[in-house]
Amino acid sequence: MESLEAKKLINKIQKGLLKNGIDAEAVAADLRTLRPYALEEKDPLVTKVIRMAYEHIEATGTFDIDMPEEELDEDDEAVEKEEADDSVDTRVESLDFFLSLLANSENKINRPDISAYKFAFMAYAEE
């Protein structure tokens, strides 16, 4: 996202995550506030994924979506799985990563991960 106000709001959400964990009501409200910035920037992917995120949080009371997996060779995969198991709260990490992607959504390297979140929201909704 290119808007300074949007980046400030994303930063506010991330600071709240680090301090308080996932406050579903506050995060969903902030994401609702963030969405018009994506609409203004005419970014349909980001607009949709923000909506899907706050609807998911409102429905589940948390952020129950895993971070997209990187393509790794066999040795790296074993290390990554160990690290994921040691994580204190993967939900907070995943939401923080998601927000980081949104803050830099114009970076073409981030677009596939943003799309991966979209498909993860869709798959979760089908369960």
Backbone as JSON Lines, residues from 0, in Angstrom:
{"i":0,"aa":"M","n":[0.85,-1.16,0.0],"ca":[0.0,0.0,0.0],"c":[0.9,1.23,0.0]}
{"i":1,"aa":"E","n":[0.49,2.2,-0.74],"ca":[1.33,3.38,-0.91],"c":[0.95,4.52,0.03]}
{"i":2,"aa":"S","n":[-0.26,4.52,0.53],"ca":[-0.74,5.59,1.4],"c":[0.0,5.6,2.74]}
{"i":3,"aa":"L","n":[0.47,6.76,3.14],"ca":[1.15,6.91,4.42],"c":[0.2,6.58,5.58]}
{"i":4,"aa":"E","n":[-1.06,7.0,5.44],"ca":[-2.05,6.71,6.47],"c":[-2.28,5.21,6.61]}
{"i":5,"aa":"A","n":[-2.32,4.51,5.48],"ca":[-2.5,3.06,5.51],"c":[-1.31,2.38,6.18]}
{"i":6,"aa":"K","n":[-0.11,2.83,5.85],"ca":[1.09,2.26,6.47],"c":[1.12,2.52,7.97]}
{"i":7,"aa":"K","n":[0.67,3.71,8.39],"ca":[0.6,4.02,9.82],"c":[-0.4,3.1,10.53]}
{"i":8,"aa":"L","n":[-1.53,2.86,9.88],"ca":[-2.54,1.98,10.47],"c":[-2.02,0.55,10.56]}
{"i":9,"aa":"I","n":[-1.35,0.08,9.54],"ca":[-0.76,-1.26,9.58],"c":[0.26,-1.35,10.71]}
{"i":10,"aa":"N","n":[1.08,-0.33,10.85],"ca":[2.07,-0.3,11.92],"c":[1.4,-0.33,13.3]}
{"i":11,"aa":"K","n":[0.3,0.39,13.45],"ca":[-0.47,0.41,14.7],"c":[-0.98,-0.99,15.02]}
{"i":12,"aa":"I","n":[-1.52,-1.67,14.03],"ca":[-2.03,-3.03,14.24],"c":[-0.89,-3.95,14.66]}
{"i":13,"aa":"Q","n":[0.25,-3.84,13.99],"ca":[1.39,-4.7,14.31],"c":[1.9,-4.44,15.72]}
{"i":14,"aa":"K","n":[1.96,-3.2,16.14],"ca":[2.4,-2.89,17.51],"c":[1.43,-3.48,18.52]}
{"i":15,"aa":"G","n":[0.13,-3.39,18.24],"ca":[-0.87,-3.98,19.12],"c":[-0.72,-5.49,19.22]}
{"i":16,"aa":"L","n":[-0.39,-6.12,18.1],"ca":[-0.17,-7.57,18.11],"c":[0.99,-7.95,19.02]}
{"i":17,"aa":"L","n":[2.08,-7.21,18.91],"ca":[3.26,-7.51,19.73],"c":[2.97,-7.28,21.21]}
{"i":18,"aa":"K","n":[2.16,-6.29,21.5],"ca":[1.87,-5.94,22.89],"c":[0.78,-6.82,23.5]}
{"i":19,"aa":"N","n":[-0.3,-7.04,22.76],"ca":[-1.49,-7.68,23.32],"c":[-1.88,-9.0,22.67]}
{"i":20,"aa":"G","n":[-1.17,-9.41,21.64],"ca":[-1.62,-10.58,20.89],"c":[-2.78,-10.16,19.99]}
{"i":21,"aa":"I","n":[-3.58,-11.12,19.59],"ca":[-4.69,-10.84,18.67],"c":[-5.93,-10.43,19.45]}
{"i":22,"aa":"D","n":[-6.26,-9.15,19.41],"ca":[-7.51,-8.64,19.94],"c":[-8.45,-8.6,18.73]}
{"i":23,"aa":"A","n":[-9.24,-9.66,18.6],"ca":[-10.03,-9.86,17.37],"c":[-10.89,-8.66,17.03]}
{"i":24,"aa":"E","n":[-11.54,-8.09,18.01],"ca":[-12.44,-6.97,17.74],"c":[-11.66,-5.76,17.22]}
{"i":25,"aa":"A","n":[-10.55,-5.44,17.87],"ca":[-9.74,-4.28,17.47],"c":[-9.1,-4.48,16.11]}
{"i":26,"aa":"V","n":[-8.54,-5.68,15.88],"ca":[-7.88,-5.96,14.6],"c":[-8.88,-5.91,13.46]}
{"i":27,"aa":"A","n":[-10.04,-6.53,13.65],"ca":[-11.06,-6.52,12.6],"c":[-11.51,-5.09,12.3]}
{"i":28,"aa":"A","n":[-11.69,-4.28,13.34],"ca":[-12.11,-2.89,13.13],"c":[-11.03,-2.11,12.37]}
{"i":29,"aa":"D","n":[-9.76,-2.34,12.74],"ca":[-8.68,-1.64,12.04],"c":[-8.57,-2.09,10.58]}
{"i":30,"aa":"L","n":[-8.78,-3.37,10.33],"ca":[-8.74,-3.85,8.94],"c":[-9.89,-3.27,8.13]}
{"i":31,"aa":"R","n":[-11.05,-3.1,8.76],"ca":[-12.18,-2.45,8.08],"c":[-11.81,-1.01,7.71]}
{"i":32,"aa":"T","n":[-11.07,-0.34,8.59],"ca":[-10.63,1.03,8.33],"c":[-9.57,1.06,7.23]}
{"i":33,"aa":"L","n":[-8.76,0.0,7.16],"ca":[-7.68,-0.08,6.17],"c":[-8.2,-0.32,4.76]}
{"i":34,"aa":"R","n":[-9.26,-1.07,4.63],"ca":[-9.76,-1.49,3.31],"c":[-10.02,-0.34,2.33]}
{"i":35,"aa":"P","n":[-10.63,0.77,2.77],"ca":[-10.86,1.86,1.81],"c":[-9.58,2.41,1.16]}
{"i":36,"aa":"Y","n":[-8.46,2.3,1.86],"ca":[-7.2,2.75,1.26],"c":[-6.84,1.87,0.05]}
{"i":37,"aa":"A","n":[-7.07,0.57,0.18],"ca":[-6.81,-0.34,-0.94],"c":[-7.78,-0.05,-2.09]}
{"i":38,"aa":"L","n":[-9.03,0.24,-1.75],"ca":[-10.01,0.62,-2.78],"c":[-9.56,1.87,-3.51]}
{"i":39,"aa":"E","n":[-9.08,2.84,-2.73],"ca":[-8.62,4.1,-3.31],"c":[-7.42,3.88,-4.25]}
{"i":40,"aa":"E","n":[-6.57,2.93,-3.89],"ca":[-5.39,2.64,-4.7],"c":[-5.72,1.72,-5.88]}
{"i":41,"aa":"K","n":[-6.98,1.3,-5.96],"ca":[-7.44,0.44,-7.06],"c":[-6.62,-0.85,-7.14]}
{"i":42,"aa":"D","n":[-6.52,-1.51,-5.97],"ca":[-5.81,-2.77,-5.87],"c":[-6.81,-3.85,-5.46]}
{"i":43,"aa":"P","n":[-7.41,-4.53,-6.45],"ca":[-8.47,-5.48,-6.12],"c":[-8.01,-6.66,-5.25]}
{"i":44,"aa":"L","n":[-6.79,-7.14,-5.45],"ca":[-6.31,-8.25,-4.65],"c":[-6.2,-7.86,-3.18]}
{"i":45,"aa":"V","n":[-5.58,-6.74,-2.91],"ca":[-5.41,-6.29,-1.52],"c":[-6.77,-5.94,-0.91]}
{"i":46,"aa":"T","n":[-7.63,-5.3,-1.68],"ca":[-8.96,-4.97,-1.18],"c":[-9.7,-6.22,-0.76]}
{"i":47,"aa":"K","n":[-9.66,-7.25,-1.59],"ca":[-10.37,-8.49,-1.29],"c":[-9.77,-9.22,-0.11]}
{"i":48,"aa":"V","n":[-8.45,-9.3,-0.06],"ca":[-7.81,-10.07,1.0],"c":[-7.99,-9.38,2.36]}
{"i":49,"aa":"I","n":[-8.04,-8.07,2.39],"ca":[-8.32,-7.37,3.65],"c":[-9.73,-7.7,4.12]}
{"i":50,"aa":"R","n":[-10.68,-7.66,3.2],"ca":[-12.07,-8.01,3.57],"c":[-12.14,-9.44,4.09]}
{"i":51,"aa":"M","n":[-11.48,-10.34,3.39],"ca":[-11.49,-11.74,3.8],"c":[-10.85,-11.9,5.18]}
{"i":52,"aa":"A","n":[-9.82,-11.12,5.45],"ca":[-9.12,-11.21,6.74],"c":[-10.04,-10.76,7.88]}
{"i":53,"aa":"Y","n":[-10.69,-9.61,7.74],"ca":[-11.52,-9.17,8.86],"c":[-12.76,-10.03,9.0]}
{"i":54,"aa":"E","n":[-13.3,-10.55,7.91],"ca":[-14.44,-11.47,8.03],"c":[-14.01,-12.76,8.72]}
{"i":55,"aa":"H","n":[-12.83,-13.25,8.41],"ca":[-12.29,-14.45,9.05],"c":[-12.09,-14.22,10.55]}
{"i":56,"aa":"I","n":[-11.51,-13.08,10.9],"ca":[-11.26,-12.78,12.3],"c":[-12.58,-12.62,13.06]}
{"i":57,"aa":"E","n":[-13.54,-11.96,12.45],"ca":[-14.85,-11.8,13.1],"c":[-15.54,-13.15,13.3]}
{"i":58,"aa":"A","n":[-15.39,-14.05,12.35],"ca":[-16.05,-15.36,12.43],"c":[-15.37,-16.32,13.4]}
{"i":59,"aa":"T","n":[-14.03,-16.24,13.5],"ca":[-13.29,-17.21,14.3],"c":[-12.78,-16.65,15.63]}
{"i":60,"aa":"G","n":[-12.71,-15.33,15.75],"ca":[-12.16,-14.71,16.95],"c":[-10.64,-14.74,17.0]}
{"i":61,"aa":"T","n":[-10.0,-15.15,15.91],"ca":[-8.55,-15.21,15.84],"c":[-8.12,-15.14,14.38]}
{"i":62,"aa":"F","n":[-6.86,-15.39,14.13],"ca":[-6.33,-15.44,12.77],"c":[-5.78,-16.85,12.57]}
{"i":63,"aa":"D","n":[-6.63,-17.74,12.11],"ca":[-6.3,-19.16,12.03],"c":[-5.82,-19.56,10.64]}
{"i":64,"aa":"I","n":[-4.97,-18.73,10.06],"ca":[-4.43,-18.97,8.72],"c":[-2.91,-19.06,8.85]}
{"i":65,"aa":"D","n":[-2.33,-20.12,8.31],"ca":[-0.89,-20.29,8.37],"c":[-0.2,-19.41,7.33]}
{"i":66,"aa":"M","n":[1.06,-19.1,7.62],"ca":[1.87,-18.36,6.65],"c":[2.07,-19.23,5.42]}
{"i":67,"aa":"P","n":[2.14,-18.62,4.25],"ca":[2.42,-19.4,3.03],"c":[3.77,-20.09,3.17]}
{"i":68,"aa":"E","n":[3.83,-21.31,2.66],"ca":[5.08,-22.06,2.72],"c":[5.97,-21.67,1.55]}
{"i":69,"aa":"E","n":[7.25,-21.58,1.85],"ca":[8.23,-21.33,0.79],"c":[8.59,-22.66,0.16]}
{"i":70,"aa":"E","n":[9.01,-22.6,-1.08],"ca":[9.5,-23.8,-1.73],"c":[10.91,-24.05,-1.23]}
{"i":71,"aa":"L","n":[11.09,-25.2,-0.58],"ca":[12.37,-25.51,0.04],"c":[12.87,-26.86,-0.44]}
{"i":72,"aa":"D","n":[14.17,-27.08,-0.29],"ca":[14.65,-28.43,-0.55],"c":[14.4,-29.26,0.71]}
{"i":73,"aa":"E","n":[14.68,-30.55,0.67],"ca":[14.32,-31.46,1.76],"c":[14.97,-31.1,3.08]}
{"i":74,"aa":"D","n":[16.24,-30.68,3.09],"ca":[16.93,-30.34,4.33],"c":[16.32,-29.1,4.98]}
{"i":75,"aa":"D","n":[16.04,-28.08,4.18],"ca":[15.45,-26.86,4.7],"c":[14.06,-27.11,5.27]}
{"i":76,"aa":"E","n":[13.31,-28.01,4.66],"ca":[11.94,-28.29,5.09],"c":[11.94,-28.84,6.51]}
{"i":77,"aa":"A","n":[12.84,-29.71,6.84],"ca":[12.9,-30.29,8.18],"c":[13.22,-29.21,9.21]}
{"i":78,"aa":"V","n":[14.12,-28.31,8.88],"ca":[14.47,-27.22,9.8],"c":[13.28,-26.29,10.0]}
{"i":79,"aa":"E","n":[12.59,-25.95,8.91],"ca":[11.46,-25.04,9.02],"c":[10.35,-25.64,9.89]}
{"i":80,"aa":"K","n":[10.07,-26.92,9.74],"ca":[9.03,-27.55,10.55],"c":[9.4,-27.53,12.02]}
{"i":81,"aa":"E","n":[10.68,-27.75,12.35],"ca":[11.12,-27.68,13.74],"c":[10.91,-26.27,14.28]}
{"i":82,"aa":"E","n":[11.3,-25.27,13.53],"ca":[11.16,-23.9,13.97],"c":[9.69,-23.53,14.16]}
{"i":83,"aa":"A","n":[8.83,-23.98,13.3],"ca":[7.4,-23.69,13.42],"c":[6.84,-24.3,14.69]}
{"i":84,"aa":"D","n":[7.28,-25.49,15.05],"ca":[6.8,-26.14,16.26],"c":[7.24,-25.4,17.52]}
{"i":85,"aa":"D","n":[8.4,-24.73,17.47],"ca":[8.92,-24.01,18.62],"c":[8.28,-22.63,18.78]}
{"i":86,"aa":"S","n":[7.52,-22.19,17.82],"ca":[6.94,-20.86,17.82],"c":[5.95,-20.69,18.97]}
{"i":87,"aa":"V","n":[6.0,-19.53,19.62],"ca":[5.1,-19.25,20.73],"c":[3.66,-19.11,20.23]}
{"i":88,"aa":"D","n":[3.46,-18.31,19.24],"ca":[2.11,-18.12,18.71],"c":[2.17,-17.88,17.21]}
{"i":89,"aa":"T","n":[1.97,-18.95,16.47],"ca":[2.06,-18.85,15.01],"c":[0.94,-17.99,14.44]}
{"i":90,"aa":"R","n":[-0.18,-17.87,15.15],"ca":[-1.26,-17.01,14.64],"c":[-0.82,-15.55,14.6]}
{"i":91,"aa":"V","n":[-0.18,-15.11,15.67],"ca":[0.32,-13.73,15.72],"c":[1.37,-13.53,14.64]}
{"i":92,"aa":"E","n":[2.28,-14.49,14.5],"ca":[3.33,-14.39,13.48],"c":[2.74,-14.33,12.09]}
{"i":93,"aa":"S","n":[1.73,-15.16,11.83],"ca":[1.13,-15.18,10.5],"c":[0.4,-13.87,10.22]}
{"i":94,"aa":"L","n":[-0.33,-13.35,11.2],"ca":[-1.02,-12.08,11.01],"c":[-0.02,-10.95,10.82]}
{"i":95,"aa":"D","n":[1.06,-10.96,11.58],"ca":[2.09,-9.94,11.44],"c":[2.72,-10.01,10.04]}
{"i":96,"aa":"F","n":[3.0,-11.22,9.57],"ca":[3.56,-11.4,8.22],"c":[2.57,-10.9,7.17]}
{"i":97,"aa":"F","n":[1.3,-11.25,7.32],"ca":[0.25,-10.8,6.42],"c":[0.23,-9.27,6.34]}
{"i":98,"aa":"L","n":[0.28,-8.62,7.49],"ca":[0.27,-7.16,7.53],"c":[1.51,-6.57,6.87]}
{"i":99,"aa":"S","n":[2.66,-7.22,7.07],"ca":[3.9,-6.77,6.42],"c":[3.78,-6.84,4.9]}
{"i":100,"aa":"L","n":[3.14,-7.9,4.42],"ca":[2.91,-8.02,2.98],"c":[2.03,-6.88,2.47]}
{"i":101,"aa":"L","n":[0.98,-6.57,3.24],"ca":[0.07,-5.5,2.84],"c":[0.79,-4.16,2.81]}
{"i":102,"aa":"A","n":[1.65,-3.93,3.79],"ca":[2.37,-2.65,3.86],"c":[3.24,-2.44,2.63]}
{"i":103,"aa":"N","n":[3.68,-3.55,2.04],"ca":[4.54,-3.47,0.84],"c":[3.89,-4.23,-0.31]}
{"i":104,"aa":"S","n":[2.61,-4.06,-0.46],"ca":[1.85,-4.81,-1.46],"c":[2.23,-4.46,-2.89]}
{"i":105,"aa":"E","n":[2.81,-3.3,-3.09],"ca":[3.21,-2.92,-4.45],"c":[4.47,-3.65,-4.9]}
{"i":106,"aa":"N","n":[5.18,-4.3,-3.97],"ca":[6.37,-5.08,-4.29],"c":[5.94,-6.39,-4.96]}
{"i":107,"aa":"K","n":[6.37,-6.6,-6.19],"ca":[5.91,-7.77,-6.95],"c":[6.3,-9.09,-6.3]}
{"i":108,"aa":"I","n":[7.33,-9.09,-5.47],"ca":[7.74,-10.31,-4.77],"c":[6.7,-10.71,-3.73]}
{"i":109,"aa":"N","n":[5.97,-9.75,-3.18],"ca":[4.97,-10.04,-2.15],"c":[3.64,-10.5,-2.71]}
{"i":110,"aa":"R","n":[3.38,-10.23,-3.97],"ca":[2.06,-10.53,-4.54],"c":[1.69,-12.02,-4.46]}
{"i":111,"aa":"P","n":[2.61,-12.94,-4.75],"ca":[2.23,-14.37,-4.64],"c":[1.84,-14.77,-3.22]}
{"i":112,"aa":"D","n":[2.51,-14.22,-2.21],"ca":[2.15,-14.54,-0.83],"c":[0.79,-13.94,-0.46]}
{"i":113,"aa":"I","n":[0.5,-12.75,-0.95],"ca":[-0.81,-12.15,-0.71],"c":[-1.88,-13.03,-1.35]}
{"i":114,"aa":"S","n":[-1.63,-13.5,-2.56],"ca":[-2.57,-14.42,-3.22],"c":[-2.71,-15.72,-2.45]}
{"i":115,"aa":"A","n":[-1.61,-16.2,-1.88],"ca":[-1.67,-17.43,-1.09],"c":[-2.58,-17.26,0.12]}
{"i":116,"aa":"Y","n":[-2.53,-16.09,0.75],"ca":[-3.44,-15.82,1.86],"c":[-4.89,-15.83,1.37]}
{"i":117,"aa":"K","n":[-5.13,-15.26,0.19],"ca":[-6.49,-15.25,-0.35],"c":[-7.01,-16.68,-0.51]}
{"i":118,"aa":"F","n":[-6.19,-17.54,-1.08],"ca":[-6.61,-18.93,-1.27],"c":[-6.75,-19.67,0.05]}
{"i":119,"aa":"A","n":[-5.93,-19.33,1.03],"ca":[-6.04,-19.94,2.35],"c":[-7.35,-19.53,3.03]}
{"i":120,"aa":"F","n":[-7.74,-18.26,2.89],"ca":[-9.03,-17.81,3.44],"c":[-10.17,-18.56,2.76]}
{"i":121,"aa":"M","n":[-10.08,-18.72,1.45],"ca":[-11.14,-19.42,0.73],"c":[-11.21,-20.89,1.17]}
{"i":122,"aa":"A","n":[-10.07,-21.54,1.3],"ca":[-10.05,-22.93,1.73],"c":[-10.59,-23.08,3.15]}
{"i":123,"aa":"Y","n":[-10.25,-22.16,4.02],"ca":[-10.72,-22.22,5.41],"c":[-12.24,-22.08,5.45]}
{"i":124,"aa":"A","n":[-12.78,-21.18,4.63],"ca":[-14.22,-20.95,4.59],"c":[-14.98,-22.17,4.09]}
{"i":125,"aa":"E","n":[-14.33,-22.98,3.26],"ca":[-14.98,-24.18,2.72],"c":[-14.99,-25.33,3.7]}
{"i":126,"aa":"E","n":[-14.13,-25.26,4.72],"ca":[-14.06,-26.36,5.7],"c":[-15.28,-26.46,6.56]}
